[in-house]
Amino acid sequence: MKEKTIEVKDKLQPQRLIKVAAFDQAKRITKPHKHNGYLELVFLSSTSGKHVIDGRESIIKTPCLLVIRKDNVHHWELMDPVLGFVLLVKNQFVLQSLDFEIQRLVDEVCRHDSIYLHQSEPFAQLFRLLAEEDDQTCQEGLFKVILAKALLHSKETKPVSNTSDHIYHRFCALLNEEHMIINHVAYYATRLNTSPQNLSAACKKHSNLTASEILASYIIKDAKRLLFYTSNSIAEVAFQLGFSDKSNFSKYFKRYTGLTPTAFKKQGS
């Protein structure tokens, strides 16, 4: 007997981190599939039908935002005509941003399978603008507004949750609240009343990153902001971030960015 496999779709070119396009009418009915490592947000302003995600079926009520995480298996049956936009975003787009708030907003939105919206046109306008934008800073700004406005409506939609998701979201919330990130997974595991292994497994399941890699992304963002926006020396930045000396910090920074702190600082000057 031939083994059934779940189709994995990849609608993003390797070099692209974010993409927005009008909903393709040919995709009104799909078979169960996953996405190749990106988050998909589908804004629907007009249609009806059903959406099934990881076995959970919901009736489409527009306007709404469908949230398909990278590890979800989903399909839908939508009635013609379908009006809306499809937004694809890779995790790298979020990680490379110096704006911590974007990561928090993504984490919050990803707690939902769908978010029902009160108004259609403001979201349609935001998606149209993002579809036409090539500048990274503007893309980040528009993406952030879409997430923030969607979350204003999310109180009416019950989040999807399980134990691993709960641990992951609490971990991210802790990191967003911290004035100074502690570069030890065990420290945060203790605060979350779990083991480092469970914490890392939850992070891997939700984001495809280990807890250490998520910690590193926050530390590197802090480092980049201090190097870019302040006149602090590299040694001072290393001390602020809890590194024992400038050399250890420089090696750590280069491991995750491919640049030395000195080279990064020169880029911004």
N, C-alpha and C positions, 0 to 999 in steps of 0.2 A: 504494500500500500504506500502510495506517495505521501510523504509527510507534508502537512500544511504549514506554510510559513506566513508570517505577517509582513506585508509589504512595507518597505521603508522608503518614504518619499524625501527627495532633496530638491527644494525649489529655490535654493540660494547658491549662487556661484561661490566657489571657495574664497575669493577675495572680498566678497561683500559681507558686511556684518549686519545690515538692516535693509529691508526692502518693503515698499508699500505698493499695492496695485489694487485696481477696482476688482470686485468679485467677478470671477470667470463663470459665466452662465453655464458653461459646459461641465462645471463641477458641482451642479446642484445635487447630484446623487453620487455618493462615494462608497467604496468598500472599506472595511476596517483596515487601518494603516497607522504607522507611526511616522515621526519626522526625524530627520537625521541631525539631531543635536541642536535644534533651535526652538524657540518659543513662538507660537503662532497666536495672534490676537485677531479675531474676526469680528469686525463691526458690521452689524446687519441693521439697516434702517427700514427695510420692507421685505417681508417674506413670511412664510409660515412653514411648519413642518416639525421634524424632530431631530435631536442630536444625541448620539450615544457615545459616552466617553468612559472607558474602563468598565463597561457594563452598566453604567448609570444612564438611564434614558430621561431626557427632559423635552418638554414641548417648547418650541421656539415662540417667544413673544417679543416683538420688536417695539422700539429699538433696543438692541442688546449688544453686549460684548461677550463673545465666546472665548474662553481661555483654554488653549491646548498646550500643555507642558510637553517637554521633549520626550518624556518617557510614557506619555499617554497613548493608548490605542483608541482611535475614535472613527466614527463615520456619521454621515448625516443624510437626510432626505428632505430637501427644501423645495417649496413650490415656486414656480415661475410667476412673475419675474423676481429675481433676487437682486436687491440693491444694497451695496455696502462696499467695504474695503477689507483687504487681508494684509496684515502686518506681520512680517517675519523678522525675528531678531536673534542673533547669536549671543551667547553668554559673554563672549569677548567684548562686544559693544558696551555691555554694562560694566564689565571689570575694568576696562581702560578709562572709563570716565572718572574724573576727579570729584564728581558730585556723589557723595555717599547716599544721598536721599534717593537717587534712582534705584539703587540696589534694594533699599527698604521698600520702595513702592512696588517694584517687581515682585518681591517676596510676598507682599500683602495681596496683590492681584492674583498671584498664583495659588492662593488658598481657595479660589473659586473656580468652578467649571464654567459659570456664566454670571454676568452682572447685567441686570435690567436697568435701563437708563430712562430718565424722565423726558429728555429732549433728544432729537435726532440731529438737527442741523449744526449745533455747535461741534459735535463730534465729527460729522461729515466734513466740516470746514477744516478741522485740525488734521484729519487724515489726508485731505486734498493737499494741504500745505506741506505735510511731511513727504508725500509722494513726489513733490516737485523739488524737494530740498536736497542739496548735495553737501552743504557745509556741516561738518561734524558737530560743531557747537550748537547750531540751529536744530539739527536732528535731535540732539540730546534734550534741548529745551522743549521741543514739541512733543517728544516721546514722554517726557516727564509730566507735561500738562495733561496728556491723554490718560496716563495712569492715575494722576491725582484726581482728575474730574470723575473718572470711573469709580474710584474708591469712595467718593462722596455719595454715590448711589448704592454702594455695596452693603450697607447696613440692612437693606431689605432682602438680601440674598444670603442664605445660610452657607458658610464656608464648608468645604470638604476637608475632612481631617482624619488623620490616623496617627499612631504613636510616633513614627519616624518623622512625619511632617511637623508634628508639634515640637519635637526636639529641635529640628532644623530651624524652624521659625523663631523659637525662643533663643537659640544660639545667635542668629542674625540680629535679633532685637537687642541682645546684650552687647554685641559688637557695635551697633549703631549708637547705643547709649554711653559707651565707654569714652571717657576723656583720654585715656591712654590704653592702647591695646597691649595686652600681655601675651607674649609669643610662646604660650604653652597650652596645648590642647587640654592637658589634664586639669589646669586651673579652671577652664570653662566647663569641663565635664563635671567637676565637683560642684560648681555653682548650679548646674542643671540637674543634679542628683542622678547622674548616669555615668557610664564608664567611657573612657576615651575611645574604645572600640565601637561602642554603640553610637556615640556622637559622630565619629567619622563615617560609619555605615549610613547613618541618616543623611549626612551631607552628600555622600556619594550617590545615594538613591535619588535625592532631590535635584542636585546640581551637577552631578558627575565630577565633583571636586572633593578631595578629602578635607577634613577639618583643618589640617595644617595649611593646605593650599588656600582655603578661604581666609584663614588668619593672615596669610602672606599677602593676599590681595588687598586687605584693609591696611596692613602696615605699609605696603608699597604706595597706596594712594596717599596715606599720611605723609610719607617721605617725599613724594612728588610735590605735594602742596607746599611743604616746608621749603623744599629746594627752589621751587618756582616762584613762590609769593613772598618769601622772606629773604632777608640778607644774612641769615644765619650761616655760619661756616658748616662744612660737611661734618666736622667733629662735633659741633653743637647739635646738629640734626641727629647724629648717631646717638648722642647722650639722651636727647629728648625722647627718642624711640626705644630706649632701654638696651641699646647695644653696648657691649663692654668696651669697644674701641672703634675708631674710624675704619680700620682694616676689615673687621668682621662685618660692619655695616656695608662697606663697599662691595665685598664679595656677595653678600646677601642680595643687595640691590641689583647687581649685574646678573646674578643667577635668574632673576625673575623678569628683568627688563632688557637684558642684552647690552645695557649701557652702564658705564661707571657713573656714580653720582656727579662727578666733575663734568663728564660729557653731557649728561642730562641738563645740568645747570647752564652749560654753555648754549644749549639749544634754545633756552628761554631768554637768553640775554640779547 
